[in-house]
Amino acid sequence: MRTLTILLSLAMLAPVACNVAPKTDERESFVMEAREGLQYFEKHVTGLREQIRRSAGYAVFPGAGQWGIIFTGGSFGRGAVFTPDGTQLGWAAENQFNVGLQAGGQGKKILLVFADTDTLEKFKQGLLTGKVEGMAVAADKGATGTSSFENGVAVYVGQQKGLMAGGMVGMENFRYRALGHEKDDGSGH
């Protein structure tokens, strides 16, 4: 029982301890990965470019991960936040902790599109709450249409290997850091 308690404690602390921004020397390559992640979604979601053009901005998480160990699990990942014209505003991180029987791990891509400036500002301030249904985007299944805005956010989820993904995304699980306000402790987390 003591080992299980220690594992649960470590599992809960690990994702929270991660910085929002990547290490300084990894930021340029991370932004390139985020832009490639956007291209993935644009290729597979008909009308996405127009939805983004009319939005207040978007966040791309090119390599978010999900994990599970016995009775705990969660998801984590870093993202970059952009204006509709592709100018980077800042960094984002997703951390979510789950309790329940689970095992293994998988990678996914996430795209959040913000309908208006009010929603984007709430995201930046960490004030978005509730769950939003993520539209599954499968690279091997052909193009899908755009997702509706739910509470001001349209969410797209795709697997790293092109397999179908989806599910609920908890908006309170995201953190934001503006460019110039990044913390870099060299840990790489």
C-alpha positions in Angstrom: 0.0 0.0 0.0 2.9 2.4 0.8 4.4 1.8 -2.7 1.0 2.6 -4.3 0.7 5.8 -2.3 4.2 6.9 -3.4 3.4 6.1 -7.0 0.2 8.1 -6.8 2.0 11.1 -5.3 4.7 11.1 -7.9 2.2 10.7 -10.7 0.2 13.6 -9.5 3.3 15.9 -9.1 5.1 15.0 -12.4 2.9 16.8 -14.9 2.3 19.8 -12.6 6.0 20.4 -12.2 6.6 20.8 -16.0 7.3 24.3 -17.3 4.9 25.8 -19.9 7.6 26.7 -22.3 10.3 24.3 -23.7 14.0 24.9 -22.8 15.4 27.9 -24.6 17.5 25.9 -27.0 14.5 23.8 -28.0 12.0 26.6 -28.7 12.7 27.2 -32.3 12.4 23.5 -33.3 9.3 23.2 -31.1 7.6 26.1 -33.0 8.4 24.3 -36.3 6.8 21.1 -34.9 3.7 23.2 -33.9 3.5 24.7 -37.4 3.7 21.1 -38.8 1.0 20.1 -36.4 -1.3 22.8 -37.8 -0.5 21.7 -41.4 -1.6 18.1 -40.3 -5.0 19.5 -39.2 -5.4 21.8 -42.2 -4.8 18.9 -44.5 -7.4 16.7 -42.9 -10.1 19.2 -41.8 -12.0 20.8 -44.6 -12.7 24.5 -43.9 -10.2 24.8 -41.0 -8.1 27.5 -42.6 -11.2 29.7 -42.9 -12.3 28.9 -39.4 -8.8 30.0 -38.1 -8.8 33.1 -40.3 -12.1 34.2 -38.6 -10.9 33.2 -35.1 -9.0 35.2 -32.4 -6.2 32.6 -32.5 -5.3 29.0 -31.9 -3.0 26.7 -29.9 -1.3 23.7 -31.3 0.0 20.8 -29.1 2.1 18.7 -31.6 3.0 15.9 -29.3 0.7 15.7 -26.2 0.9 12.3 -24.4 -1.4 10.1 -22.4 -0.1 7.7 -19.8 -1.5 5.2 -17.4 0.0 3.3 -14.5 -2.2 0.9 -12.6 -4.9 3.2 -11.0 -3.6 6.5 -12.2 -3.0 8.3 -15.5 -3.3 11.5 -17.3 -2.2 13.6 -20.2 0.4 16.2 -20.7 2.0 18.3 -23.5 3.3 21.6 -24.5 1.9 23.9 -27.2 2.4 27.1 -29.0 -0.3 29.8 -29.2 -0.7 31.9 -32.4 -2.8 34.7 -33.9 -4.8 33.8 -37.0 -2.0 35.1 -39.2 0.5 32.7 -37.6 2.3 35.1 -35.3 3.3 33.4 -32.0 1.8 34.9 -28.9 3.1 32.5 -26.3 3.3 29.0 -24.9 0.8 26.6 -23.4 0.9 23.4 -21.4 -1.8 20.8 -20.8 -1.8 18.7 -17.6 -4.6 16.4 -16.6 -4.6 13.7 -13.9 -7.0 10.8 -13.9 -7.8 8.1 -11.4 -9.0 4.6 -12.5 -7.6 1.4 -13.9 -5.4 2.2 -16.8 -2.1 1.1 -18.4 0.2 2.1 -21.3 0.7 5.4 -23.2 0.0 7.1 -26.5 0.7 10.3 -28.3 -1.7 12.7 -29.9 -1.9 16.1 -31.5 -4.3 18.7 -30.2 -5.5 22.0 -31.9 -7.6 24.5 -30.0 -9.3 27.3 -32.0 -10.6 30.3 -30.1 -13.8 31.8 -31.5 -13.2 35.4 -30.2 -10.9 37.6 -28.2 -12.8 37.2 -25.0 -12.3 33.4 -25.1 -8.6 33.7 -26.0 -8.1 36.1 -23.1 -9.9 33.7 -20.7 -7.5 30.9 -22.0 -4.5 33.1 -21.3 -5.7 33.9 -17.8 -6.5 30.3 -17.0 -10.2 31.1 -16.6 -11.7 28.6 -19.1 -13.4 25.7 -17.4 -15.5 22.7 -18.2 -15.1 19.9 -20.7 -15.2 20.4 -24.5 -15.7 17.4 -26.9 -12.7 17.0 -29.2 -13.4 16.2 -32.8 -11.5 13.1 -33.9 -9.2 13.7 -36.9 -7.9 10.5 -38.6 -5.2 10.9 -41.2 -6.0 7.6 -42.8 -9.8 8.2 -43.0 -9.9 11.2 -45.2 -10.9 14.8 -44.5 -13.6 15.8 -42.0 -15.4 19.1 -41.6 -14.8 21.8 -39.0 -15.8 21.4 -35.4 -18.4 23.7 -33.9 -17.3 26.1 -31.2 -18.3 24.9 -27.8 -17.9 27.5 -25.0 -15.9 29.5 -27.5 -13.4 26.8 -28.4 -13.3 24.3 -31.2 -11.1 21.3 -30.4 -9.4 18.8 -32.8 -7.5 15.7 -31.7 -5.5 13.4 -33.9 -3.2 10.5 -33.1 0.5 10.6 -33.8 0.2 7.6 -36.0 -2.9 8.8 -37.9 -5.3 6.6 -35.9 -8.6 8.0 -34.7 -8.6 10.0 -31.5 -11.1 12.2 -29.7 -12.7 12.5 -26.3 -13.3 15.2 -23.8 -10.7 18.0 -23.2 -10.8 19.7 -19.8 -10.3 23.4 -20.4 -9.1 24.0 -16.9 -6.1 21.8 -17.5 -4.3 24.3 -19.7 -1.8 27.0 -18.7 -0.4 29.9 -20.8 2.8 31.9 -20.7 3.3 35.0 -23.0 6.5 35.3 -25.0 9.1 37.0 -22.9 7.7 35.6 -19.7 8.9 32.1 -20.1 10.6 30.2 -17.2 13.6 28.1 -18.2 15.1 26.2 -15.3 17.0 23.8 -17.7 15.0 20.8 -16.5 13.4 20.1 -19.9 10.1 19.1 -18.3 
